[in-house]
Every structure is written in structure tokens, then in C-alpha cells.
Amino acid sequence: MIVRKMISRYVLAFFLIGVGVMHFVKPDAYLKIMPPYLPWHLELVYLSGLAEVMLGALLLVPRVSRFAAWGIIALFIAIFPANIYLYQHQELLPAPEILHLLRLPLQGVFILWAYWHTRPN
């Protein structure tokens, strides 16, 4: 179980770091799905990208990995409105409707994945 959890932690961390870096490489993709009621779109895209990179990196540090996992949960909750907005405005990122719909419960899967890393081994 410990080895599985360690592998899971690394996969989640590198996923977050990779997605976070993409916020800086291709911010337009993230700007498209920003709900209009939020201010400072570009700044929020960069902030969420920075948070993903930092939390992903902290997840790899055993002393603070549980704290990082709680931060990841908070981040996933914070970005959920963008997923809802994308589902409501699917023309922003053309894809089959089912993919936009599946993003919504997938966010819950990511939250549960991070939650597993808040628990002691």
C-alpha cells in the first residue's frame, strides 16, 4: 500500500506541475473558460497555475505533503466554477458534449485522489 500511495503521490504531483506550467505556456486556453463574473482573468490564470506548480512540488516533500494535499483540494474546489462555466458554454472549447459533462464529476475524483494523500500511511 505504501508503494502504491507513493506512486500515486508522484503521478498527482507531476500532473499538477505539468498542468500548472501550461497556464504560463498557453494561458489563452484557460482564459477562454474563465467565468465573466470573476475579475482579473489573466492574473487568476497565472495564480492558479502557480498554485498548481507549487502544490504539486510540495506534495513531493514528505514533511508537508499532507498540507499540500489539503491545498490541492481547496484549489480543485476553487477552479470548479470554470468547469461549470465551460459546460454551460461548450463553444468555448469545442469537444463532444459528453467530455464537458465528464469534467464535472472528474473534479470530484481528483478531490478524492488528493484527499487520500491527507491521510497518514
C-alpha positions in Angstrom: 0.0 0.0 0.0 2.8 2.4 0.8 4.4 1.9 -2.6 1.1 2.5 -4.3 0.5 5.6 -2.4 4.0 6.9 -3.1 3.5 6.3 -6.9 0.1 8.0 -6.7 1.6 11.0 -5.0 4.2 11.3 -7.7 1.7 10.9 -10.5 -0.6 13.5 -9.0 2.3 15.9 -8.3 3.7 15.7 -11.8 0.2 16.0 -13.3 -0.3 19.2 -11.3 3.1 20.6 -12.2 2.5 19.9 -15.9 -0.9 21.5 -15.9 0.3 24.4 -13.9 3.2 25.1 -16.3 0.6 25.0 -19.2 -1.1 28.0 -17.5 2.0 30.0 -18.4 2.7 28.4 -21.8 -0.8 28.6 -23.2 -2.8 30.9 -21.0 -5.4 31.5 -23.7 -6.8 28.1 -23.3 -7.5 28.9 -19.6 -8.7 32.4 -20.3 -11.4 31.1 -22.5 -13.1 29.2 -19.7 -12.9 32.0 -17.1 -16.4 32.9 -15.9 -17.1 36.6 -16.7 -18.1 37.4 -13.2 -14.5 36.8 -12.0 -12.1 39.8 -12.2 -8.5 39.8 -13.3 -8.7 36.8 -15.7 -5.1 36.7 -16.7 -3.9 37.2 -13.2 -6.1 34.4 -11.9 -4.9 32.0 -14.7 -1.3 32.7 -13.6 -2.2 32.5 -9.9 -3.9 29.1 -10.3 -1.0 27.9 -12.5 1.5 28.9 -9.8 -0.6 27.3 -7.1 -0.7 24.0 -9.1 3.1 24.0 -9.6 3.8 24.9 -6.0 1.3 22.4 -4.5 2.5 19.7 -6.9 6.0 20.3 -5.8 5.1 20.4 -2.1 3.2 17.1 -2.5 6.6 15.5 -3.1 8.0 16.8 0.2 7.1 14.2 2.8 7.0 16.7 5.7 4.4 18.9 4.1 2.7 16.6 1.6 -0.5 16.3 3.8 -0.7 20.1 3.9 -0.2 20.2 0.2 -2.9 17.7 -0.4 -5.4 19.9 1.5 -4.3 22.8 -0.6 -4.9 20.8 -3.8 -8.4 20.0 -2.6 -9.0 23.7 -2.0 -7.6 24.5 -5.4 -9.8 21.9 -7.1 -12.9 23.4 -5.4 -11.8 26.9 -6.4 -11.5 26.1 -10.1 -14.7 24.1 -10.3 -16.8 27.2 -11.4 -14.6 27.3 -14.5 -15.6 23.7 -15.3 -19.3 24.6 -14.8 -18.9 27.6 -17.0 -17.3 25.6 -19.7 -20.1 23.0 -19.6 -22.6 25.9 -19.9 -20.7 27.4 -22.8 -19.2 24.5 -24.7 -18.5 26.5 -27.8 -15.5 28.0 -25.9 -13.5 24.7 -26.2 -15.2 22.6 -28.9 -15.4 18.9 -27.9 -18.1 16.3 -27.6 -20.7 17.4 -25.0 -20.0 14.2 -23.0 -16.4 15.3 -22.4 -17.5 18.6 -21.0 -20.0 16.8 -18.8 -17.5 14.2 -17.6 -15.1 17.0 -16.4 -17.6 17.8 -13.7 -17.6 14.5 -11.8 -13.9 14.1 -12.7 -13.2 17.1 -10.4 -14.6 15.0 -7.6 -12.3 12.1 -8.5 -9.4 14.5 -8.3 -10.5 15.8 -4.9 -10.8 12.2 -3.6 -7.4 11.4 -5.0 -5.9 14.4 -3.2 -7.9 13.5 0.0 -6.2 10.1 0.0 -2.9 11.9 0.5 -4.2 13.8 3.5 -4.4 10.5 5.4 -1.4 9.0 7.2 0.2 5.9 5.6 
